[in-house]
Structure formats: structure tokens, C-alpha cells
Amino acid sequence: MEAILIDRDYVPDGRGGIALAENEEALLCRALFCLCCRRGSFPFLPELGSRLWQLKGRSREQITSLAAAYAAEAVEPLGLLVQGVTLLHDGADALRLDIQLQRAGQIRHVEVEL
């Protein structure tokens, strides 16, 4: 089981706890966590996270090419492959990416805002 994240915050379960996901949904929640947290920010797990935060301020071409590599690096330990990355919004204050992840022949989309 994995805690569910929406907009970088845990979802309450209505009983004072945190909503949990199971099976494939849990894997996507773990992938979202790995994509959102900064790589190297956990001292005992320096390989956890991504370098997607480094994309801010880059050109659209650099963002799309580097985002795929950074995302692949983050989700590879989970057995997921990155099939593509689409830049949804490139504003002064936010960067939103749609990351297409593949596992066992199924493609799932995860949206990440940086």
C-alpha cells in the first residue's frame, strides 16, 4: 500500500488518517513521489527522487529532452519505463509535465507540477 498524493499533499481518508492505494495504483503513487521529490534530498537514500526540478528556466526543447531522461532515472528502480514526456504548461512560476509510464504493456499518465 502507498499513500495517495494530490497536488503534493497527502489525501485524507475521512477518519483522521491518510488514504492508501493498492496494487497498480500504489505503484503510480510511488512513481509520483519519486518524480516530485528532489534527488539526493534524503541522506540515507541519495538515489531516491528526480532531477526534474533542475528544468526550470530552460528552453522548451531542453525541457522535453531532459525531462524524459530525468524521469527515467527516477522511476527505473520501480520497473517502469518512460515512453514520453509532454510539456503541458511552462509559466514563470510553474512547470507542468505529463509523463507517460509503461509497465507490462500498459501506459499510464502521471502529471507532475514543478
Backbone as XML, in Angstrom:
<?xml version="1.0"?>
<chain id="A" units="angstrom">
  <residue number="1" name="MET">
    <atom name="N" x="0.835" y="-1.183" z="0.000"/>
    <atom name="CA" x="0.000" y="0.000" z="0.000"/>
    <atom name="C" x="0.879" y="1.244" z="0.000"/>
  </residue>
  <residue number="2" name="GLU">
    <atom name="N" x="0.336" y="2.288" z="-0.575"/>
    <atom name="CA" x="1.075" y="3.531" z="-0.740"/>
    <atom name="C" x="0.137" y="4.707" z="-0.472"/>
  </residue>
  <residue number="3" name="ALA">
    <atom name="N" x="0.640" y="5.737" z="0.192"/>
    <atom name="CA" x="-0.153" y="6.939" z="0.456"/>
    <atom name="C" x="-0.443" y="7.668" z="-0.858"/>
  </residue>
  <residue number="4" name="ILE">
    <atom name="N" x="-1.663" y="8.179" z="-0.982"/>
    <atom name="CA" x="-2.089" y="8.877" z="-2.196"/>
    <atom name="C" x="-1.725" y="10.348" z="-2.089"/>
  </residue>
  <residue number="5" name="LEU">
    <atom name="N" x="-1.076" y="10.878" z="-3.125"/>
    <atom name="CA" x="-0.687" y="12.287" z="-3.194"/>
    <atom name="C" x="-1.485" y="12.990" z="-4.280"/>
  </residue>
  <residue number="6" name="ILE">
    <atom name="N" x="-2.015" y="14.166" z="-3.960"/>
    <atom name="CA" x="-2.626" y="15.035" z="-4.953"/>
    <atom name="C" x="-2.130" y="16.447" z="-4.673"/>
  </residue>
  <residue number="7" name="ASP">
    <atom name="N" x="-1.589" y="17.099" z="-5.696"/>
    <atom name="CA" x="-1.019" y="18.438" z="-5.553"/>
    <atom name="C" x="0.010" y="18.498" z="-4.429"/>
  </residue>
  <residue number="8" name="ARG">
    <atom name="N" x="0.879" y="17.474" z="-4.375"/>
    <atom name="CA" x="1.974" y="17.390" z="-3.418"/>
    <atom name="C" x="1.515" y="17.305" z="-1.970"/>
  </residue>
  <residue number="9" name="ASP">
    <atom name="N" x="0.302" y="16.844" z="-1.752"/>
    <atom name="CA" x="-0.219" y="16.714" z="-0.395"/>
    <atom name="C" x="-0.914" y="15.365" z="-0.267"/>
  </residue>
  <residue number="10" name="TYR">
    <atom name="N" x="-0.836" y="14.787" z="0.920"/>
    <atom name="CA" x="-1.496" y="13.515" z="1.161"/>
    <atom name="C" x="-3.006" y="13.717" z="1.234"/>
  </residue>
  <residue number="11" name="VAL">
    <atom name="N" x="-3.755" y="12.740" z="0.773"/>
    <atom name="CA" x="-5.210" y="12.799" z="0.737"/>
    <atom name="C" x="-5.754" y="12.197" z="2.033"/>
  </residue>
  <residue number="12" name="PRO">
    <atom name="N" x="-6.612" y="12.942" z="2.767"/>
    <atom name="CA" x="-7.187" y="12.381" z="3.997"/>
    <atom name="C" x="-8.197" y="11.279" z="3.668"/>
  </residue>
  <residue number="13" name="ASP">
    <atom name="N" x="-8.308" y="10.325" z="4.583"/>
    <atom name="CA" x="-9.247" y="9.218" z="4.359"/>
    <atom name="C" x="-10.602" y="9.442" z="5.020"/>
  </residue>
  <residue number="14" name="GLY">
    <atom name="N" x="-10.807" y="10.588" z="5.690"/>
    <atom name="CA" x="-12.074" y="10.890" z="6.339"/>
    <atom name="C" x="-12.189" y="10.338" z="7.745"/>
  </residue>
  <residue number="15" name="ARG">
    <atom name="N" x="-11.176" y="9.634" z="8.207"/>
    <atom name="CA" x="-11.182" y="9.069" z="9.557"/>
    <atom name="C" x="-9.983" y="9.562" z="10.364"/>
  </residue>
  <residue number="16" name="GLY">
    <atom name="N" x="-9.346" y="10.624" z="9.883"/>
    <atom name="CA" x="-8.179" y="11.152" z="10.574"/>
    <atom name="C" x="-6.862" y="10.573" z="10.094"/>
  </residue>
  <residue number="17" name="GLY">
    <atom name="N" x="-6.905" y="9.749" z="9.071"/>
    <atom name="CA" x="-5.694" y="9.138" z="8.533"/>
    <atom name="C" x="-5.435" y="9.576" z="7.107"/>
  </residue>
  <residue number="18" name="ILE">
    <atom name="N" x="-4.610" y="8.826" z="6.428"/>
    <atom name="CA" x="-4.229" y="9.126" z="5.054"/>
    <atom name="C" x="-4.775" y="8.031" z="4.143"/>
  </residue>
  <residue number="19" name="ALA">
    <atom name="N" x="-5.346" y="8.436" z="3.010"/>
    <atom name="CA" x="-5.879" y="7.474" z="2.046"/>
    <atom name="C" x="-4.733" y="6.671" z="1.434"/>
  </residue>
  <residue number="20" name="LEU">
    <atom name="N" x="-4.961" y="5.381" z="1.266"/>
    <atom name="CA" x="-3.939" y="4.483" z="0.729"/>
    <atom name="C" x="-4.410" y="3.841" z="-0.567"/>
  </residue>
  <residue number="21" name="ALA">
    <atom name="N" x="-3.459" y="3.597" z="-1.442"/>
    <atom name="CA" x="-3.732" y="2.937" z="-2.713"/>
    <atom name="C" x="-3.111" y="1.542" z="-2.678"/>
  </residue>
  <residue number="22" name="GLU">
    <atom name="N" x="-3.640" y="0.658" z="-3.496"/>
    <atom name="CA" x="-3.125" y="-0.707" z="-3.572"/>
    <atom name="C" x="-2.809" y="-1.071" z="-5.022"/>
  </residue>
  <residue number="23" name="ASN">
    <atom name="N" x="-1.997" y="-2.092" z="-5.181"/>
    <atom name="CA" x="-1.670" y="-2.704" z="-6.473"/>
    <atom name="C" x="-1.092" y="-1.686" z="-7.469"/>
  </residue>
  <residue number="24" name="GLU">
    <atom name="N" x="-1.668" y="-1.626" z="-8.666"/>
    <atom name="CA" x="-1.141" y="-0.762" z="-9.732"/>
    <atom name="C" x="-1.232" y="0.711" z="-9.354"/>
  </residue>
  <residue number="25" name="GLU">
    <atom name="N" x="-2.306" y="1.081" z="-8.670"/>
    <atom name="CA" x="-2.471" y="2.469" z="-8.228"/>
    <atom name="C" x="-1.379" y="2.850" z="-7.221"/>
  </residue>
  <residue number="26" name="ALA">
    <atom name="N" x="-0.985" y="1.917" z="-6.370"/>
    <atom name="CA" x="0.086" y="2.159" z="-5.404"/>
    <atom name="C" x="1.417" y="2.395" z="-6.123"/>
  </residue>
  <residue number="27" name="LEU">
    <atom name="N" x="1.645" y="1.651" z="-7.188"/>
    <atom name="CA" x="2.874" y="1.832" z="-7.973"/>
    <atom name="C" x="2.919" y="3.223" z="-8.601"/>
  </residue>
  <residue number="28" name="LEU">
    <atom name="N" x="1.791" y="3.691" z="-9.103"/>
    <atom name="CA" x="1.737" y="5.038" z="-9.682"/>
    <atom name="C" x="1.940" y="6.106" z="-8.617"/>
  </residue>
  <residue number="29" name="CYS">
    <atom name="N" x="1.417" y="5.882" z="-7.421"/>
    <atom name="CA" x="1.639" y="6.831" z="-6.318"/>
    <atom name="C" x="3.121" y="6.887" z="-5.948"/>
  </residue>
  <residue number="30" name="ARG">
    <atom name="N" x="3.769" y="5.739" z="-5.934"/>
    <atom name="CA" x="5.212" y="5.683" z="-5.637"/>
    <atom name="C" x="6.003" y="6.393" z="-6.732"/>
  </residue>
  <residue number="31" name="ALA">
    <atom name="N" x="5.599" y="6.198" z="-7.988"/>
    <atom name="CA" x="6.268" y="6.870" z="-9.104"/>
    <atom name="C" x="6.106" y="8.377" z="-8.997"/>
  </residue>
  <residue number="32" name="LEU">
    <atom name="N" x="4.905" y="8.835" z="-8.656"/>
    <atom name="CA" x="4.665" y="10.265" z="-8.498"/>
    <atom name="C" x="5.535" y="10.833" z="-7.387"/>
  </residue>
  <residue number="33" name="PHE">
    <atom name="N" x="5.654" y="10.108" z="-6.286"/>
    <atom name="CA" x="6.518" y="10.548" z="-5.188"/>
    <atom name="C" x="7.964" y="10.662" z="-5.661"/>
  </residue>
  <residue number="34" name="CYS">
    <atom name="N" x="8.440" y="9.643" z="-6.378"/>
    <atom name="CA" x="9.823" y="9.654" z="-6.874"/>
    <atom name="C" x="10.070" y="10.793" z="-7.856"/>
  </residue>
  <residue number="35" name="LEU">
    <atom name="N" x="9.072" y="11.133" z="-8.659"/>
    <atom name="CA" x="9.222" y="12.201" z="-9.641"/>
    <atom name="C" x="9.173" y="13.583" z="-8.992"/>
  </residue>
  <residue number="36" name="CYS">
    <atom name="N" x="8.434" y="13.726" z="-7.901"/>
    <atom name="CA" x="8.254" y="15.042" z="-7.276"/>
    <atom name="C" x="9.361" y="15.416" z="-6.294"/>
  </residue>
  <residue number="37" name="CYS">
    <atom name="N" x="9.927" y="14.444" z="-5.602"/>
    <atom name="CA" x="10.949" y="14.804" z="-4.611"/>
    <atom name="C" x="12.314" y="14.980" z="-5.295"/>
  </residue>
  <residue number="38" name="ARG">
    <atom name="N" x="13.097" y="15.847" z="-4.718"/>
    <atom name="CA" x="14.418" y="16.143" z="-5.287"/>
    <atom name="C" x="15.396" y="15.011" z="-5.015"/>
  </residue>
  <residue number="39" name="ARG">
    <atom name="N" x="16.055" y="14.586" z="-6.065"/>
    <atom name="CA" x="17.055" y="13.528" z="-5.950"/>
    <atom name="C" x="18.176" y="13.998" z="-5.023"/>
  </residue>
  <residue number="40" name="GLY">
    <atom name="N" x="18.524" y="13.145" z="-4.060"/>
    <atom name="CA" x="19.585" y="13.475" z="-3.116"/>
    <atom name="C" x="19.098" y="14.181" z="-1.860"/>
  </residue>
  <residue number="41" name="SER">
    <atom name="N" x="17.797" y="14.428" z="-1.728"/>
    <atom name="CA" x="17.304" y="15.159" z="-0.564"/>
    <atom name="C" x="17.147" y="14.277" z="0.677"/>
  </residue>
  <residue number="42" name="PHE">
    <atom name="N" x="17.161" y="12.952" z="0.495"/>
    <atom name="CA" x="17.099" y="12.035" z="1.628"/>
    <atom name="C" x="18.499" y="11.474" z="1.865"/>
  </residue>
  <residue number="43" name="PRO">
    <atom name="N" x="19.138" y="11.810" z="2.987"/>
    <atom name="CA" x="20.535" y="11.418" z="3.196"/>
    <atom name="C" x="20.786" y="9.912" z="3.176"/>
  </residue>
  <residue number="44" name="PHE">
    <atom name="N" x="19.809" y="9.110" z="3.626"/>
    <atom name="CA" x="20.027" y="7.672" z="3.657"/>
    <atom name="C" x="19.612" y="6.969" z="2.366"/>
  </residue>
  <residue number="45" name="LEU">
    <atom name="N" x="18.937" y="7.706" z="1.478"/>
    <atom name="CA" x="18.543" y="7.181" z="0.165"/>
    <atom name="C" x="18.871" y="8.234" z="-0.896"/>
  </residue>
  <residue number="46" name="PRO">
    <atom name="N" x="20.149" y="8.492" z="-1.146"/>
    <atom name="CA" x="20.515" y="9.579" z="-2.062"/>
    <atom name="C" x="20.055" y="9.370" z="-3.501"/>
  </residue>
  <residue number="47" name="GLU">
    <atom name="N" x="19.759" y="8.131" z="-3.896"/>
    <atom name="CA" x="19.321" y="7.859" z="-5.267"/>
    <atom name="C" x="17.806" y="8.010" z="-5.437"/>
  </residue>
  <residue number="48" name="LEU">
    <atom name="N" x="17.079" y="8.257" z="-4.347"/>
    <atom name="CA" x="15.626" y="8.434" z="-4.410"/>
    <atom name="C" x="15.289" y="9.825" z="-4.934"/>
  </residue>
  <residue number="49" name="GLY">
    <atom name="N" x="14.334" y="9.911" z="-5.830"/>
    <atom name="CA" x="13.878" y="11.200" z="-6.343"/>
    <atom name="C" x="14.332" y="11.438" z="-7.773"/>
  </residue>
  <residue number="50" name="SER">
    <atom name="N" x="14.056" y="12.657" z="-8.234"/>
    <atom name="CA" x="14.401" y="13.010" z="-9.613"/>
    <atom name="C" x="15.133" y="14.351" z="-9.655"/>
  </residue>
  <residue number="51" name="ARG">
    <atom name="N" x="15.647" y="14.628" z="-10.827"/>
    <atom name="CA" x="16.297" y="15.921" z="-11.065"/>
    <atom name="C" x="15.404" y="16.840" z="-11.898"/>
  </residue>
  <residue number="52" name="LEU">
    <atom name="N" x="14.100" y="16.549" z="-11.946"/>
    <atom name="CA" x="13.180" y="17.363" z="-12.736"/>
    <atom name="C" x="13.159" y="18.822" z="-12.289"/>
  </residue>
  <residue number="53" name="TRP">
    <atom name="N" x="13.417" y="19.081" z="-11.023"/>
    <atom name="CA" x="13.422" y="20.446" z="-10.518"/>
    <atom name="C" x="14.477" y="21.309" z="-11.213"/>
  </residue>
  <residue number="54" name="GLN">
    <atom name="N" x="15.469" y="20.701" z="-11.810"/>
    <atom name="CA" x="16.526" y="21.443" z="-12.499"/>
    <atom name="C" x="16.085" y="21.973" z="-13.866"/>
  </residue>
  <residue number="55" name="LEU">
    <atom name="N" x="14.868" y="21.639" z="-14.291"/>
    <atom name="CA" x="14.392" y="22.047" z="-15.615"/>
    <atom name="C" x="13.908" y="23.486" z="-15.668"/>
  </residue>
  <residue number="56" name="LYS">
    <atom name="N" x="13.567" y="24.065" z="-14.537"/>
    <atom name="CA" x="13.042" y="25.435" z="-14.536"/>
    <atom name="C" x="14.056" y="26.389" z="-15.143"/>
  </residue>
  <residue number="57" name="GLY">
    <atom name="N" x="13.553" y="27.284" z="-15.994"/>
    <atom name="CA" x="14.413" y="28.281" z="-16.619"/>
    <atom name="C" x="15.065" y="27.826" z="-17.912"/>
  </residue>
  <residue number="58" name="ARG">
    <atom name="N" x="14.833" y="26.602" z="-18.325"/>
    <atom name="CA" x="15.411" y="26.095" z="-19.576"/>
    <atom name="C" x="14.440" y="26.306" z="-20.731"/>
  </residue>
  <residue number="59" name="SER">
    <atom name="N" x="14.929" y="26.158" z="-21.934"/>
    <atom name="CA" x="14.082" y="26.308" z="-23.124"/>
    <atom name="C" x="13.153" y="25.102" z="-23.260"/>
  </residue>
  <residue number="60" name="ARG">
    <atom name="N" x="12.096" y="25.264" z="-24.059"/>
    <atom name="CA" x="11.125" y="24.176" z="-24.258"/>
    <atom name="C" x="11.797" y="22.921" z="-24.814"/>
  </residue>
  <residue number="61" name="GLU">
    <atom name="N" x="12.741" y="23.094" z="-25.735"/>
    <atom name="CA" x="13.428" y="21.952" z="-26.334"/>
    <atom name="C" x="14.262" y="21.213" z="-25.289"/>
  </residue>
  <residue number="62" name="GLN">
    <atom name="N" x="14.962" y="21.962" z="-24.449"/>
    <atom name="CA" x="15.769" y="21.344" z="-23.399"/>
    <atom name="C" x="14.884" y="20.632" z="-22.385"/>
  </residue>
  <residue number="63" name="ILE">
    <atom name="N" x="13.751" y="21.243" z="-22.054"/>
    <atom name="CA" x="12.849" y="20.653" z="-21.070"/>
    <atom name="C" x="12.359" y="19.298" z="-21.542"/>
  </residue>
  <residue number="64" name="THR">
    <atom name="N" x="11.884" y="19.208" z="-22.763"/>
    <atom name="CA" x="11.322" y="17.941" z="-23.235"/>
    <atom name="C" x="12.382" y="16.846" z="-23.354"/>
  </residue>
  <residue number="65" name="SER">
    <atom name="N" x="13.583" y="17.203" z="-23.776"/>
    <atom name="CA" x="14.606" y="16.161" z="-23.918"/>
    <atom name="C" x="15.166" y="15.738" z="-22.559"/>
  </residue>
  <residue number="66" name="LEU">
    <atom name="N" x="15.432" y="16.682" z="-21.672"/>
    <atom name="CA" x="15.984" y="16.343" z="-20.365"/>
    <atom name="C" x="14.946" y="15.708" z="-19.442"/>
  </residue>
  <residue number="67" name="ALA">
    <atom name="N" x="13.688" y="16.120" z="-19.549"/>
    <atom name="CA" x="12.648" y="15.588" z="-18.671"/>
    <atom name="C" x="12.508" y="14.079" z="-18.829"/>
  </residue>
  <residue number="68" name="ALA">
    <atom name="N" x="12.583" y="13.590" z="-20.041"/>
    <atom name="CA" x="12.468" y="12.145" z="-20.264"/>
    <atom name="C" x="13.624" y="11.398" z="-19.588"/>
  </residue>
  <residue number="69" name="ALA">
    <atom name="N" x="14.818" y="11.924" z="-19.701"/>
    <atom name="CA" x="15.977" y="11.280" z="-19.080"/>
    <atom name="C" x="15.898" y="11.335" z="-17.556"/>
  </residue>
  <residue number="70" name="TYR">
    <atom name="N" x="15.522" y="12.489" z="-17.014"/>
    <atom name="CA" x="15.405" y="12.637" z="-15.558"/>
    <atom name="C" x="14.301" y="11.758" z="-14.988"/>
  </residue>
  <residue number="71" name="ALA">
    <atom name="N" x="13.172" y="11.680" z="-15.698"/>
    <atom name="CA" x="12.056" y="10.843" z="-15.240"/>
    <atom name="C" x="12.439" y="9.367" z="-15.289"/>
  </residue>
  <residue number="72" name="ALA">
    <atom name="N" x="13.097" y="8.952" z="-16.353"/>
    <atom name="CA" x="13.519" y="7.555" z="-16.480"/>
    <atom name="C" x="14.466" y="7.165" z="-15.350"/>
  </residue>
  <residue number="73" name="GLU">
    <atom name="N" x="15.363" y="8.059" z="-15.008"/>
    <atom name="CA" x="16.301" y="7.822" z="-13.924"/>
    <atom name="C" x="15.568" y="7.629" z="-12.590"/>
  </residue>
  <residue number="74" name="ALA">
    <atom name="N" x="14.491" y="8.382" z="-12.388"/>
    <atom name="CA" x="13.755" y="8.330" z="-11.119"/>
    <atom name="C" x="12.897" y="7.079" z="-10.977"/>
  </residue>
  <residue number="75" name="VAL">
    <atom name="N" x="12.273" y="6.622" z="-12.058"/>
    <atom name="CA" x="11.318" y="5.507" z="-11.956"/>
    <atom name="C" x="11.906" y="4.158" z="-12.354"/>
  </residue>
  <residue number="76" name="GLU">
    <atom name="N" x="13.123" y="4.125" z="-12.819"/>
    <atom name="CA" x="13.758" y="2.871" z="-13.234"/>
    <atom name="C" x="13.788" y="1.844" z="-12.102"/>
  </residue>
  <residue number="77" name="PRO">
    <atom name="N" x="14.084" y="2.220" z="-10.834"/>
    <atom name="CA" x="14.072" y="1.214" z="-9.762"/>
    <atom name="C" x="12.699" y="0.583" z="-9.527"/>
  </residue>
  <residue number="78" name="LEU">
    <atom name="N" x="11.642" y="1.227" z="-9.992"/>
    <atom name="CA" x="10.285" y="0.701" z="-9.817"/>
    <atom name="C" x="9.880" y="-0.245" z="-10.945"/>
  </residue>
  <residue number="79" name="GLY">
    <atom name="N" x="10.752" y="-0.422" z="-11.929"/>
    <atom name="CA" x="10.439" y="-1.286" z="-13.064"/>
    <atom name="C" x="9.557" y="-0.612" z="-14.101"/>
  </residue>
  <residue number="80" name="LEU">
    <atom name="N" x="9.546" y="0.712" z="-14.114"/>
    <atom name="CA" x="8.746" y="1.475" z="-15.067"/>
    <atom name="C" x="9.632" y="2.061" z="-16.156"/>
  </residue>
  <residue number="81" name="LEU">
    <atom name="N" x="9.080" y="2.169" z="-17.353"/>
    <atom name="CA" x="9.773" y="2.796" z="-18.472"/>
    <atom name="C" x="9.053" y="4.083" z="-18.841"/>
  </residue>
  <residue number="82" name="VAL">
    <atom name="N" x="9.809" y="5.105" z="-19.201"/>
    <atom name="CA" x="9.217" y="6.364" z="-19.650"/>
    <atom name="C" x="9.053" y="6.289" z="-21.162"/>
  </residue>
  <residue number="83" name="GLN">
    <atom name="N" x="7.806" y="6.398" z="-21.624"/>
    <atom name="CA" x="7.502" y="6.339" z="-23.051"/>
    <atom name="C" x="7.480" y="7.719" z="-23.687"/>
  </residue>
  <residue number="84" name="GLY">
    <atom name="N" x="7.314" y="8.743" z="-22.895"/>
    <atom name="CA" x="7.293" y="10.092" z="-23.433"/>
    <atom name="C" x="6.972" y="11.108" z="-22.357"/>
  </residue>
  <residue number="85" name="VAL">
    <atom name="N" x="7.295" y="12.358" z="-22.662"/>
    <atom name="CA" x="7.006" y="13.473" z="-21.760"/>
    <atom name="C" x="6.434" y="14.599" z="-22.596"/>
  </residue>
  <residue number="86" name="THR">
    <atom name="N" x="5.324" y="15.160" z="-22.124"/>
    <atom name="CA" x="4.688" y="16.285" z="-22.800"/>
    <atom name="C" x="4.680" y="17.479" z="-21.867"/>
  </residue>
  <residue number="87" name="LEU">
    <atom name="N" x="5.140" y="18.612" z="-22.366"/>
    <atom name="CA" x="5.114" y="19.841" z="-21.593"/>
    <atom name="C" x="3.705" y="20.421" z="-21.680"/>
  </residue>
  <residue number="88" name="LEU">
    <atom name="N" x="3.009" y="20.493" z="-20.539"/>
    <atom name="CA" x="1.637" y="20.985" z="-20.517"/>
    <atom name="C" x="1.578" y="22.489" z="-20.292"/>
  </residue>
  <residue number="89" name="HIS">
    <atom name="N" x="2.468" y="22.997" z="-19.459"/>
    <atom name="CA" x="2.455" y="24.430" z="-19.147"/>
    <atom name="C" x="3.859" y="24.845" z="-18.743"/>
  </residue>
  <residue number="90" name="ASP">
    <atom name="N" x="4.296" y="25.951" z="-19.295"/>
    <atom name="CA" x="5.610" y="26.488" z="-18.978"/>
    <atom name="C" x="5.424" y="27.947" z="-18.594"/>
  </residue>
  <residue number="91" name="GLY">
    <atom name="N" x="5.091" y="28.183" z="-17.330"/>
    <atom name="CA" x="4.875" y="29.537" z="-16.853"/>
    <atom name="C" x="6.058" y="30.019" z="-16.037"/>
  </residue>
  <residue number="92" name="ALA">
    <atom name="N" x="6.004" y="31.279" z="-15.669"/>
    <atom name="CA" x="7.081" y="31.863" z="-14.878"/>
    <atom name="C" x="7.162" y="31.221" z="-13.499"/>
  </residue>
  <residue number="93" name="ASP">
    <atom name="N" x="6.020" y="30.785" z="-12.977"/>
    <atom name="CA" x="6.007" y="30.238" z="-11.630"/>
    <atom name="C" x="5.830" y="28.722" z="-11.570"/>
  </residue>
  <residue number="94" name="ALA">
    <atom name="N" x="5.425" y="28.101" z="-12.655"/>
    <atom name="CA" x="5.176" y="26.655" z="-12.606"/>
    <atom name="C" x="5.516" y="25.985" z="-13.932"/>
  </residue>
  <residue number="95" name="LEU">
    <atom name="N" x="5.851" y="24.726" z="-13.822"/>
    <atom name="CA" x="6.163" y="23.889" z="-14.975"/>
    <atom name="C" x="5.385" y="22.592" z="-14.780"/>
  </residue>
  <residue number="96" name="ARG">
    <atom name="N" x="4.498" y="22.251" z="-15.724"/>
    <atom name="CA" x="3.694" y="21.027" z="-15.625"/>
    <atom name="C" x="4.051" y="20.074" z="-16.751"/>
  </residue>
  <residue number="97" name="LEU">
    <atom name="N" x="4.277" y="18.830" z="-16.372"/>
    <atom name="CA" x="4.660" y="17.798" z="-17.328"/>
    <atom name="C" x="3.692" y="16.625" z="-17.244"/>
  </residue>
  <residue number="98" name="ASP">
    <atom name="N" x="3.355" y="16.051" z="-18.390"/>
    <atom name="CA" x="2.616" y="14.795" z="-18.454"/>
    <atom name="C" x="3.640" y="13.726" z="-18.814"/>
  </residue>
  <residue number="99" name="ILE">
    <atom name="N" x="3.847" y="12.773" z="-17.913"/>
    <atom name="CA" x="4.851" y="11.733" z="-18.116"/>
    <atom name="C" x="4.125" y="10.412" z="-18.361"/>
  </residue>
  <residue number="100" name="GLN">
    <atom name="N" x="4.421" y="9.795" z="-19.507"/>
    <atom name="CA" x="3.799" y="8.524" z="-19.871"/>
    <atom name="C" x="4.711" y="7.381" z="-19.412"/>
  </residue>
  <residue number="101" name="LEU">
    <atom name="N" x="4.185" y="6.559" z="-18.523"/>
    <atom name="CA" x="4.940" y="5.456" z="-17.946"/>
    <atom name="C" x="4.391" y="4.134" z="-18.460"/>
  </residue>
  <residue number="102" name="GLN">
    <atom name="N" x="5.286" y="3.188" z="-18.736"/>
    <atom name="CA" x="4.869" y="1.875" z="-19.229"/>
    <atom name="C" x="5.338" y="0.793" z="-18.276"/>
  </residue>
  <residue number="103" name="ARG">
    <atom name="N" x="4.415" y="-0.159" z="-18.022"/>
    <atom name="CA" x="4.750" y="-1.354" z="-17.263"/>
    <atom name="C" x="3.844" y="-2.472" z="-17.747"/>
  </residue>
  <residue number="104" name="ALA">
    <atom name="N" x="4.425" y="-3.581" z="-18.086"/>
    <atom name="CA" x="3.684" y="-4.768" z="-18.547"/>
    <atom name="C" x="2.748" y="-4.428" z="-19.709"/>
  </residue>
  <residue number="105" name="GLY">
    <atom name="N" x="3.225" y="-3.606" z="-20.628"/>
    <atom name="CA" x="2.462" y="-3.281" z="-21.823"/>
    <atom name="C" x="1.392" y="-2.224" z="-21.640"/>
  </residue>
  <residue number="106" name="GLN">
    <atom name="N" x="1.181" y="-1.760" z="-20.428"/>
    <atom name="CA" x="0.175" y="-0.718" z="-20.177"/>
    <atom name="C" x="0.850" y="0.640" z="-20.014"/>
  </residue>
  <residue number="107" name="ILE">
    <atom name="N" x="0.239" y="1.662" z="-20.612"/>
    <atom name="CA" x="0.736" y="3.032" z="-20.498"/>
    <atom name="C" x="-0.146" y="3.768" z="-19.503"/>
  </residue>
  <residue number="108" name="ARG">
    <atom name="N" x="0.473" y="4.422" z="-18.537"/>
    <atom name="CA" x="-0.230" y="5.251" z="-17.568"/>
    <atom name="C" x="0.357" y="6.638" z="-17.602"/>
  </residue>
  <residue number="109" name="HIS">
    <atom name="N" x="-0.470" y="7.630" z="-17.345"/>
    <atom name="CA" x="-0.045" y="9.024" z="-17.344"/>
    <atom name="C" x="0.038" y="9.544" z="-15.922"/>
  </residue>
  <residue number="110" name="VAL">
    <atom name="N" x="1.122" y="10.262" z="-15.643"/>
    <atom name="CA" x="1.306" y="10.916" z="-14.357"/>
    <atom name="C" x="1.609" y="12.382" z="-14.656"/>
  </residue>
  <residue number="111" name="GLU">
    <atom name="N" x="0.892" y="13.276" z="-13.985"/>
    <atom name="CA" x="1.126" y="14.701" z="-14.174"/>
    <atom name="C" x="1.928" y="15.235" z="-13.001"/>
  </residue>
  <residue number="112" name="VAL">
    <atom name="N" x="3.019" y="15.930" z="-13.330"/>
    <atom name="CA" x="3.925" y="16.471" z="-12.312"/>
    <atom name="C" x="4.006" y="17.983" z="-12.498"/>
  </residue>
  <residue number="113" name="GLU">
    <atom name="N" x="3.842" y="18.698" z="-11.393"/>
    <atom name="CA" x="3.997" y="20.161" z="-11.436"/>
    <atom name="C" x="5.228" y="20.514" z="-10.615"/>
  </residue>
  <residue number="114" name="LEU">
    <atom name="N" x="6.091" y="21.312" z="-11.227"/>
    <atom name="CA" x="7.341" y="21.716" z="-10.576"/>
    <atom name="C" x="7.347" y="23.201" z="-10.307"/>
  </residue>
</chain>
